[in-house]
Amino acid sequence: MVPVASVASEAGAAIAAMVGDLVARARAAQRVADGYDQLRVDALVAAAGWAIIEPARNRELAERAVADTGIGDVEDKVRKNHRKTFGLLRDLHGAKSVGVIGEDAAKGMVEIARPVGVVCAVTPSTNPGATPANKIINALKGRNAVIVAPSPKGWGTCARLIAFIHTQFDRIGAPHDLVQLLPSPVSKASTLELMRQCDLVVATGSQANVRAAYASGTPAFGVGAGNVAGIVDESADLALAADRIVRSKTFDNATSCSSENSLVVVDSVRLQLLAELQARGVVLLDAAQKATLCALMWPGGKLSSAVIGQSATVIAARAAALDPGAAQGWAVIAQQAPRVLMVEESAIGHAHPFSGEKLSPVLALYGARDFEQACDIVERIYAFEGAGHSVGLHSALPERALHLGLSLPVSRVIVDQAHCIATGGSFDNGLPFSLSMGCGTWGRNNFSDNMNYRHYLNITRVSRPIAERIPSERELFGAYFDQFGKA
C-alpha cells in the first residue's frame, strides 16, 4: 500500500511541474513583449479588447457564462462585457506604458515603465468573461504575460475568451503564451502553485482567494468584501434615486460586489421612496415572508447558490417551494415578476444575515431619523462587513458627500448614480474602468484605487542633481515654536 503522504507528494510535484511549464513559456513570451514599442503594445491591447467586444463573440461569451455558472443575466453580461472593456480601452488610449512615462525637470526625475513579469490573474465565477478580459488587457498594456486561474465554473467561458484572444494574436504576430489558462480541472492546489511561481498575483473573488494570494509569498493585489449601503436623505430626488437604485440592484441579477445590499433611508421620505420603488417592481416582504426567504438564502448559515445571481422572480418561486403553507402568497409575488425583493431590517451582525452581502436582487431596508443616524447605521454595517468598499448617497446637499468621505471607512463615495454601474468606472464619472476595486486597509487590502494598468507596472526612477535647497529651522518649526514655545 502506497503511503498517503507519498501520493500527496507526487501529486504536488506533478502540479508544480505543470505550472512550472506554463510559467516558463510565459516568461519566454514576456521577453519577446519586453522588446515591443508603444505602438506594438497598443496593438496587443486592441487585439485582446476586440476579442471580447466583437458582438458575436461577446454574445457567445455571455451566453456561455450564464449556461456554465447558472449566474446572472445574458443581456446584462453582453452589456457588461462591452461597456467594461470599451471603457478600459478608452482609459488606456494614449496612456504611456513603455519607456519614459513621466518627467519632472524641477525635481530632476524621470520615470520609466517596466514590466512586472508574469501575472497570475485569479478570477471569479460571477464575471467569467469581463473580469479576465480586464486583467489580461491591463497586464498586456505593461508588456507582461498573464496566466488566468478562473473559478472552476467559469473555466469554459475563460477558455473560449483566451481562444478568441489567440486568434487575434495570430493577426498581429504575437505569441500565444503571453496569455494562458490554468488547465481544467482548476484546483486550490494548482491555483496556489501558480500564485507562488508568478511575479504578481491579482485576485478578485472570494476572500479565501484573496487571503491565499496574500499568503502566497508573491506580491499581490486583492480586493475586499462587498456589502454596499446606500443612503437616501430628505433632500434627494426620490424618483431619480429609485430609478438608480433599481437599475443598480437588478443589473446582472446583483452579482456585482458594487450592488447595494442595504438602503438606509431618512424617515421623513421613507413612505415616498417606498412608493417610488414599488412602482418600479420592488416588493416589500412581510415578516413571515422575510423568515422564509432567510431560510432559503442561508441554510446552515452560508449564502446558498439557490439565490446567487438569480432573478427576484426565480427566488420568489424557490421560496414558495420551501414554504408550502405560504405558497399562494409567494405565487402572487412571483406572478408580479418582481425586480427586487426587499425586507425591513433594524439589526446588524452574524445573527441578522440580511445585513450582509447577498449577491442577489434582495435589499435590506433600514430607517434613520436623520442623516447623522443614517451615517451611524452605515458605519455599523461596515463594521460587520464591507468596510473599505464604497457607499452610495442620494442627496441634493454636496457637503454630505464630503462628510461621508471624511468619516466613513470607504474608498469611494458614489453620489446620485446607479452604484454598481458607477463604482467600477463609467463614461459619466472620473473613476477608472475596472472590475477589481481596492478597499484599503479597512478591507484588508494594500490599495484603495480601482485597479488599473499602473498596478501592472514596475517604475524605474532616474534621479539627476538639482540646485540644493535646504530649508531654515524657522520654515520647519516656526508655527510649532510660535504656538508651543521653543523648549
C-alpha angles and dihedrals in degrees: 000000000000112000115250091232090056092051091049091049092051091048091050091049091051092051092048091051093048093049091043090058092051092049093047090053090046091052091051091051092045091055087058092050090047087071095053121112122223094270091053092047091050089052088056090051093048092048093053091044094050089049090070103024098057101106100235093047092044092055093046090053093046093049092046092048092057093041094050100041103027087224131121137354125299097220092048091049089052088053093044094049090051101039098044093045095042090049092049091051088051090053092049096044108113093358113138116234102152126071119336110012100166142018131189109185093184091059096035090237132143123184121210123192117229130177121255090218123230116010125206106210114196110195135185134237091240093071107019093161109030099043097050090045091052093050094043093051093047091048092049091050086064094047091252131141117233134203115195122217102192128186110270091248092051097046097098094051092047091048090054091048092052091047088055090049092051090052089054090047088057088059092057100033097247123150116260091219091072085081119035139162131225105246122253133287089053110204137183088249095054092044091050091048091051089050090053096048100044127080098234134017122208108187126189123172132041122026087237089063091046093051090047090052092052091047095048095089090239122108106265144187114205134172130234130239119282123228104142121193124197125206122212112191133193093266097054125118093244098198092053091043091053091048091052096044094050093044090052097042095048099043109117088347091293096293091142121100084223096062115111115258097178136028118206108197129187107242096236092066099031098104093044092050091047090054091050092048094047090051087059097052103274113142120203109213125216123237095269092048089048090055092050092048090050091053090050095047101043111030105172091003098290125108107257128232085225088081107023109115094351125132121257089246092056091046091051091051091050091049089053090054090051094053111037091175091064097032094116093058091048090047089057089052092047091049089057088062092228118209096201134014114215131192130191114242136177104167132071134206144053093315089056106051095178086073089067137066114302106179089209138081092277121120133193115217120211126184125218129187091220144348093277092057090045089057090049092051092050091048090053091048090053092047084062099039140340103038114165099019112094146286131222124224129191106189143123091219110091094195091065092065089053090049091055091048091051097045114026125075094245136123094208137033109200110202123200095337139113094269104215091045094048105040096067092048130284139201088247099050136049101243117116115255107255144140093208116072119189115221101197123226088316087070094036091256130131094224137040101198131100099265110256141164094284089067087063094056137085109211121210116202123209112204122198127185118268133184109296118247120181115182122229122249088247092058093054103036105021098102091044093049092046092054102036106018131242108280 
